[in-house]
Amino acid sequence: MYEAFAIAFVGPVLSFAFDKPPSSTLALAVVLSTIALTWNYVFNTFFERWESRQSVKGRSFARRLAHGIGFEGGLTVLLIPVMSLWLEISPLKAFVANLGLLAFFFVYAIAFTWAFDRLFGLPASAAKRHGV
């Protein structure tokens, strides 16, 4: 659901922003989503492998920050050339567009998970315990 809603939003926005046919930008949104999902799997595999070898266990703020920067930085490096070529824009314009996508996904992820939790309830790990 998360990716489907994202694609349904991003495709038309890219069409409007870059004056490209909606069918083209919808296809681009699918490609970007596929790249993001693949990168998520690859990055987290390597990050968790690295993390398991660290002497200090747990996820401190610094480690979470490193994870976020590594993931988003790597994703940006992957997406800029694709967006630049597909939309026929400069890499700088693709970078700026990518910053817009990052801002959108920051807000979207928070809103989506809030709505999801309201509809389906909190997972056991986050639910309040009675008598505690």
Buried (B, 14 or more C-beta within 10 A) or exposed (E): EEEEEBBEEBBBBBBEBBEBEEEBBBBBBBBBBEBBEEBEEEBEEEBEEEBEEEEEEEEEEEBEEBBEEBBBEBBBEBBBEBBBEBBEBEEEBBBEBBEEBEEBBEEBEEEBEEEEEEEEEEEEEEEEEEEE
